[in-house]
Amino acid sequence: MLKPIQKNDDDYVILKTLIQRKLGFNCEQYKDTHFKRRLDVRLRATNSKTYKDYVKLLQSSNTEYPELMETLTVNVTNFFRNAEVYDIVEKEVLPAIIKAKNNGLRSIRIWSAGCSIGVEAYSIAMLLHHILGDDFKNYNIKITGTDIDKESLLKAQKGVYSDIEMKDVRPAFLNKYFTREENNYIISDELKKIAQFKKQDLISGPKMNGFDAVFCRNVTIYFQKELQEQLYMDFYSALGKDGFFVMGKTETLIGPSKDQFKAFNSKERIYQK
């Protein structure tokens, strides 16, 4: 059993510095309680009794860093997770975006921030294709997924998924947008073409703009309050006129963003610029 470790514990600080330097992972953006829980997973897995022991292990092992990175960025996820949110996105949000494009440039840009293995980005892609039907090819659609974990991004780019991620995909979508290959499901090339995935640190990375919608769900709950405030304003700036912001059900707008966004569907945490 690990002893409670204070925030200013020297070994904890050394470990965070090592992680920052070797992995480029910004430890300071996370709440200590969440970050320590993730670290403790690897301490238990490696039989390290203290942070000092774990630092020694990292310095002597080439295989532990990838394991650590996976644990720090792990995100249980599947297609159409929280179906009630996607129901509003399908029936109200995406139709509103499409309607706004009818009088001008038919370009739709959507950002999936903290996209993990890409299931959110592809879920949105499926809904857009379903709504637009034959008109889909007449739109210039780009869905951008960003994350800090390279392994997750590689999986998103490949578009290959297991039964676990497929559990909430409606049968019609399963048949239309996926190819079954042994125990895996491969996303269609048509949807792959409109999705791009790239590495980005939400806090220190370059700012983005010009989006019709930003999805960032169940990501900011792990961040310090000040960083949450900064991020929500970054998302506000990333949106075009009347753009939509979709956040997690357990997350709440704080700081200046509370007055900048207007509620579109507050129950499902969907807001509009």
C-alpha positions as CSV (number, residue, x, y, z in Angstrom):
1,M,0.0,0.0,0.0
2,L,1.4,3.4,-1.0
3,K,1.8,6.0,1.6
4,P,-0.1,9.3,0.9
5,I,2.3,11.6,-0.9
6,Q,2.1,15.3,-0.6
7,K,2.0,17.6,-3.6
8,N,5.5,19.0,-2.8
9,D,7.1,15.5,-2.4
10,D,10.5,15.6,-4.1
11,D,10.2,12.2,-5.7
12,Y,6.8,13.0,-7.1
13,V,8.2,16.3,-8.6
14,I,11.2,14.4,-10.1
15,L,8.9,11.8,-11.6
16,K,6.7,14.5,-13.2
17,T,9.8,16.3,-14.6
18,L,11.0,13.0,-16.1
19,I,7.7,12.3,-17.7
20,Q,7.5,15.8,-19.1
21,R,11.0,15.5,-20.6
22,K,10.8,12.0,-22.0
23,L,7.2,11.9,-23.1
24,G,6.4,15.5,-23.7
25,F,3.4,15.0,-21.5
26,N,2.3,18.1,-19.5
27,C,1.6,16.7,-16.1
28,E,0.7,20.1,-14.6
29,Q,-2.5,20.4,-16.6
30,Y,-4.0,17.5,-14.6
31,K,-5.5,17.5,-11.1
32,D,-3.1,15.8,-8.7
33,T,-5.7,13.3,-7.5
34,H,-6.4,12.0,-11.1
35,F,-2.7,12.1,-12.1
36,K,-1.6,10.1,-9.0
37,R,-4.3,7.5,-9.6
38,R,-3.0,6.9,-13.1
39,L,0.6,6.7,-11.8
40,D,-0.4,4.3,-9.1
41,V,-1.6,1.9,-11.8
42,R,1.9,1.6,-13.1
43,L,3.5,1.5,-9.7
44,R,1.4,-1.5,-8.8
45,A,2.0,-3.2,-12.1
46,T,5.8,-2.9,-11.7
47,N,5.9,-3.7,-8.0
48,S,7.3,-0.2,-7.3
49,K,6.7,0.7,-3.6
50,T,7.4,4.4,-4.0
51,Y,7.7,7.1,-6.7
52,K,11.5,6.9,-6.1
53,D,11.5,3.2,-7.0
54,Y,9.5,4.0,-10.1
55,V,11.8,6.7,-11.2
56,K,14.7,4.2,-11.0
57,L,12.7,1.8,-13.1
58,L,12.0,4.4,-15.8
59,Q,15.7,5.3,-15.9
60,S,16.7,1.7,-16.5
61,S,13.9,0.4,-18.7
62,N,13.1,1.2,-22.4
63,T,9.8,-0.7,-22.3
64,E,8.1,1.1,-19.4
65,Y,7.6,4.5,-21.0
66,P,5.1,3.3,-23.6
67,E,3.1,1.5,-20.9
68,L,3.1,4.6,-18.8
69,M,1.9,6.8,-21.7
70,E,-0.9,4.4,-22.4
71,T,-2.0,4.4,-18.8
72,L,-1.8,8.2,-18.6
73,T,-4.0,8.7,-21.7
74,V,-6.3,5.7,-21.4
75,N,-9.9,6.5,-22.3
76,V,-12.6,3.9,-22.4
77,T,-14.6,4.8,-25.4
78,N,-17.0,3.4,-28.1
79,F,-19.0,4.7,-31.0
80,F,-22.1,6.7,-30.1
81,R,-21.3,6.7,-26.4
82,N,-24.0,8.6,-24.5
83,A,-26.7,8.0,-27.1
84,E,-28.9,10.8,-25.8
85,V,-26.3,13.3,-26.8
86,Y,-25.9,11.9,-30.3
87,D,-29.7,12.0,-30.6
88,I,-29.7,15.8,-30.2
89,V,-26.6,16.1,-32.5
90,E,-28.3,14.1,-35.2
91,K,-31.8,15.7,-35.0
92,E,-30.9,19.3,-34.2
93,V,-27.2,20.3,-34.2
94,L,-26.0,18.8,-37.5
95,P,-29.2,19.8,-39.4
96,A,-28.7,23.4,-38.1
97,I,-25.1,23.4,-39.4
98,I,-26.2,22.0,-42.8
99,K,-29.1,24.5,-43.1
100,A,-26.7,27.4,-42.5
101,K,-24.6,26.2,-45.4
102,N,-27.4,26.2,-48.0
103,N,-26.9,29.8,-49.0
104,G,-23.2,29.8,-49.4
105,L,-20.0,27.7,-49.3
106,R,-20.9,24.1,-48.6
107,S,-18.0,23.5,-46.2
108,I,-18.4,21.8,-42.9
109,R,-15.6,21.7,-40.3
110,I,-15.8,19.8,-37.0
111,W,-13.2,19.3,-34.3
112,S,-13.1,16.3,-32.0
113,A,-10.8,17.4,-29.3
114,G,-9.2,14.6,-27.2
115,C,-10.4,12.2,-29.9
116,S,-8.6,9.1,-28.5
117,I,-9.0,6.3,-31.0
118,G,-11.4,8.3,-33.3
119,V,-14.8,6.8,-32.5
120,E,-16.3,10.2,-31.8
121,A,-15.0,11.7,-35.1
122,Y,-16.3,8.7,-37.1
123,S,-19.6,8.7,-35.2
124,I,-20.2,12.3,-36.4
125,A,-19.1,11.3,-39.9
126,M,-21.7,8.6,-40.0
127,L,-24.4,10.9,-38.9
128,L,-23.5,13.5,-41.5
129,H,-23.4,10.9,-44.2
130,H,-26.8,9.5,-43.1
131,I,-28.4,13.0,-42.9
132,L,-27.1,14.2,-46.2
133,G,-27.6,11.0,-48.2
134,D,-26.8,11.5,-51.9
135,D,-26.0,15.2,-51.2
136,F,-23.0,14.2,-49.1
137,K,-20.6,14.4,-52.1
138,N,-21.7,18.0,-52.7
139,Y,-20.2,19.1,-49.4
140,N,-16.6,19.8,-48.4
141,I,-16.5,18.1,-45.0
142,K,-13.5,17.9,-42.8
143,I,-13.6,16.3,-39.3
144,T,-10.4,16.9,-37.3
145,G,-9.5,14.7,-34.4
146,T,-6.7,15.7,-32.0
147,D,-5.1,13.9,-29.1
148,I,-1.7,13.8,-27.3
149,D,-1.4,10.0,-27.6
150,K,0.3,8.8,-30.7
151,E,-0.8,5.2,-30.4
152,S,-4.5,6.3,-30.2
153,L,-4.1,8.5,-33.2
154,L,-2.5,5.7,-35.2
155,K,-5.5,3.5,-34.4
156,A,-7.9,6.3,-35.4
157,Q,-6.1,6.7,-38.7
158,K,-6.3,2.9,-39.4
159,G,-10.0,2.9,-38.5
160,V,-10.0,-0.7,-37.3
161,Y,-12.1,-1.5,-34.3
162,S,-13.2,-4.4,-32.1
163,D,-16.5,-5.6,-30.8
164,I,-16.0,-3.5,-27.7
165,E,-16.1,-0.2,-29.6
166,M,-19.0,-1.4,-31.8
167,K,-21.6,-2.1,-29.1
168,D,-23.8,1.0,-29.7
169,V,-23.6,1.1,-33.5
170,R,-27.0,0.7,-35.0
171,P,-27.3,-2.4,-37.3
172,A,-27.9,-0.3,-40.4
173,F,-24.7,1.7,-39.8
174,L,-22.8,-1.4,-39.1
175,N,-23.7,-2.8,-42.5
176,K,-23.3,0.5,-44.4
177,Y,-20.1,2.0,-42.9
178,F,-18.0,-1.0,-41.8
179,T,-16.3,-4.1,-43.4
180,R,-16.0,-7.1,-41.2
181,E,-12.6,-8.8,-41.3
182,E,-12.1,-11.7,-38.9
183,N,-12.8,-10.2,-35.4
184,N,-12.4,-6.6,-36.5
185,Y,-14.5,-3.9,-38.1
186,I,-12.9,-1.5,-40.6
187,I,-14.4,1.9,-41.2
188,S,-15.3,2.8,-44.9
189,D,-12.9,4.7,-47.1
190,E,-15.6,7.3,-47.8
191,L,-15.6,8.3,-44.1
192,K,-11.9,8.0,-43.7
193,K,-11.4,10.6,-46.5
194,I,-13.2,13.3,-44.5
195,A,-11.4,12.5,-41.2
196,Q,-7.9,13.6,-40.2
197,F,-6.1,12.9,-37.0
198,K,-3.1,14.8,-35.6
199,K,-1.2,15.2,-32.3
200,Q,-2.0,18.3,-30.3
201,D,-1.7,19.3,-26.7
202,L,-4.8,21.3,-25.9
203,I,-3.1,23.5,-23.4
204,S,0.3,24.4,-25.0
205,G,-0.4,23.4,-28.7
206,P,-1.3,25.9,-31.5
207,K,-4.8,27.4,-31.3
208,M,-7.3,26.3,-33.9
209,N,-10.2,28.2,-35.5
210,G,-13.0,28.2,-38.1
211,F,-15.1,25.3,-36.9
212,D,-18.8,24.8,-37.1
213,A,-18.7,22.5,-34.0
214,V,-16.3,21.5,-31.4
215,F,-16.7,18.3,-29.4
216,C,-14.7,17.9,-26.2
217,R,-16.4,15.4,-24.0
218,N,-15.1,14.1,-20.7
219,V,-11.6,15.5,-21.2
220,T,-11.5,18.7,-19.1
221,I,-12.8,17.0,-15.9
222,Y,-9.2,15.9,-15.3
223,F,-7.8,19.5,-15.6
224,Q,-7.2,22.2,-13.1
225,K,-10.0,24.8,-12.9
226,E,-7.8,27.6,-14.4
227,L,-7.0,25.4,-17.4
228,Q,-10.6,24.5,-17.8
229,E,-11.5,28.2,-18.1
230,Q,-8.7,28.7,-20.6
231,L,-9.8,25.7,-22.7
232,Y,-13.5,26.7,-22.9
233,M,-12.5,30.2,-24.2
234,D,-10.1,28.5,-26.7
235,F,-13.0,26.5,-27.9
236,Y,-15.2,29.6,-28.1
237,S,-12.5,31.3,-30.2
238,A,-12.2,28.2,-32.4
239,L,-15.9,28.4,-33.4
240,G,-17.3,30.4,-36.3
241,K,-20.6,32.4,-35.9
242,D,-23.3,30.3,-34.3
243,G,-20.9,27.4,-33.9
244,F,-21.7,24.6,-31.4
245,F,-19.8,23.4,-28.4
246,V,-20.6,19.9,-27.1
247,M,-19.0,19.0,-23.7
248,G,-19.3,16.0,-21.4
249,K,-22.3,15.3,-19.2
250,T,-20.2,15.7,-16.0
251,E,-18.6,18.9,-17.1
252,T,-19.8,22.5,-16.5
253,L,-18.9,25.8,-18.1
254,I,-16.9,28.0,-15.7
255,G,-15.3,31.4,-15.9
256,P,-15.9,33.9,-18.8
257,S,-17.2,31.1,-21.1
258,K,-20.4,31.0,-19.0
259,D,-21.4,34.4,-20.4
260,Q,-20.0,33.9,-23.9
261,F,-21.9,30.7,-24.8
262,K,-25.7,30.4,-24.9
263,A,-27.4,27.2,-24.0
264,F,-28.7,25.1,-26.9
265,N,-29.5,22.0,-24.9
266,S,-28.3,22.5,-21.3
267,K,-29.3,19.0,-20.2
268,E,-27.0,17.4,-22.8
269,R,-24.4,20.1,-22.3
270,I,-24.6,21.5,-25.8
271,Y,-23.9,25.2,-26.2
272,Q,-23.8,27.7,-29.0
273,K,-21.5,30.7,-29.8
